[in-house]
Amino acid sequence: MIISKDAGVDGALELNPQELAQINAWSRRELKAEEVYAFAVKLCDNEVDRDWERFPAATLEELAPLFAGKSGLFDHQWSAREQTARIYRTEVVREARRTGAGEPYCYLKGYAYLLRTEGNRELIAEIEGGIKKEVSVGCAVEKGFQGGGDRLRAAGVNLKSLAIIESAEPGNIVFRGED
């Protein structure tokens, strides 16, 4: 089976006062429309990916509010230098087509912005030219039996896990909260 997914970046968005207000909720000063480049990205969907994984529609709904305020990075490099854009709002989009599994197709759409600076001029041109278009979302599964999540919460980290594996044995995975 060949798995092929649509590219995930739409070009520039028109900034109406509501969009600009949502962007300004994340900035430290009030930005003007001419200072901002806004665009939309398909973050993830309920179609099977190259690792044979997918996000169920209910999980996409739970993830949507968690992406607001998150930074866009290049190549999953978690450093301040690689923070390029910020997601300012999200929505789950439903389409008429069906997934390979026969479910109604849906995806999590993020709306992001970056500043129109000299340093971002080439990036904006590459987005507009269709060169920069792939998007990847990284996530991890919490394994409750290892205690890492519990230690992070005890240290004051605001950690939200959609599912926690309580135990795993060959042929049997038990999630926390299941009887």
N, C-alpha and C positions, 0 to 999 in steps of 0.2 A: 504494500500500500504506500502511495506517495502522499505525504502530508505537505500541503501548500497553504499558507495563510496570507491574507491581504496585508499590504503595507499599512503602517499605522499612523502616518502623519498627514493632516490636512494643512493646506496653506493658510495664509493670513486670515484672521477673523476681523470683521468690522467691529470696532469698539464703540458700542453705544454707552450711554451714561451708566446703565446697570452693570455692564461688564467691567467698566473702568472702576466702579465702586467696589466690586468684588475683588479686583486686583489690588486696589488701594487698601483693602482690609489686611493684606499681607505685607505691604511695603511700610517702610519707616517714615516716609514722607509722601505727600500726595503727588502722584505721578500724573502727567498730562498724556492724552492719547498719542501725541506725536513722539513721546519718549518710549513708547511701549510697542513691542511686536507680540501679538497674541496668536496662538494657533491651537488646533485640537489634535489629540493623539488617541489612537485606539490602544489602550493599555493592556487589556487581556479579554478573553472571551470564553465561551463555553464549548468551543470546538477542541478536539484532541490536538495536542501539539507534538513536536518531534520527540519528546520524552514520554509520550503516551499518557500525558496528564491533561487535565482540563479544570476549569473553574465552573462548578454548577451555578445555575442562574441565581439561586439563593445566596451563594457565597459572593457573587459579584455585587449583589445588593448590600451585603454587609461590608464589603471592601470599599464601596464608593465613598463614604464619608472619611475613611481613613487616609485616602490619598490627598485630600485637600491640604495644601501647605507643604507638601513634600517637594523636594528638589529633583530636577532632572539631571542625570549624570551621564557621562560617556563611559561606555564599556564596563559598567558596574564598579567603577573606581570610586570608592567612598572617601573623597577628600574634598575640602573646601574649594580647591582649585578646579575641580571637575564639576562643581555645581553651576549649571548653565541656565536653567529655567526653573520656574516654580509653578506647580499645579495650583490653580486658584478655585476650581470647582470641578465636579464630576457628575456624570449621569449614566444610568444603564440604558442602552439603546437596544430596542428590540426590532428585528427585521422579519419579513414574511418568510424568508427561506428557513430551511431546517438544517441541523447539524448532521454529520455523518452518523450519529447515533439516533437520528430521527426526532430530536427535540427542537423546539423553536430556537432559532439562533439569536443570541444577544451578546453584547460586549460592553465593557466599561470604557466610557469615553472621558478623557481628561482634557480640561482646558488649561493651557499653560501660557505663561508670558516670559519674555526676557526683555531686557532693556536695549533700546536702539543706540548702542555705543559703537565706536570705531572697532573695538575688539570683537563685537558680535556681527559686524557687517557681513563677513564671509559666511558665517553660520546661517544667517537669515537668507542670504543668496542661495546657499545649498539647500535649505528647506524649500524655498520657492521654486528652485530648479529641479526638485524631485530627487536630489542626491541623498540628502539625509531624510530617511523615511522609516527606517526600522525602529521598532520599540520593543523593549524586553522588560518584563517585570520580574524582580527577584523576590522570593519569599522562602521561608523556612518552616518546617513542621516542628512544633514543640514536642519533645519527648518527655512527658511528665515524670517518667521513672528515672530520668537522669538529674532532675532537680535544678537545671540551669534557669528555667523560667521562674521558679520559686525564689532563687537567689536574686535575680534581677528585680522582681517585685519587692522583695525585702529591702533592696538598696534604693527603693523609691522610683524605679524606672516604670513609666506608664506603658506596660506591655499588654497588648490585647491579642490573644490567640483565638482564632476561629475554631480550632480543634486541637485537642491535646491528646497524644497517644499515651495511654496509661500503661499498656504492656503490649509487647509484640513477640509472638512466637510463630514458627512456620505455620502458615495457613490460618492464623488467628491474630487480628489486631483489635485491641480493645481501646476505645476512646474514653477519656474521662467523662463521667456523667452517664455512661451506658451501664445498664444492669446486666 
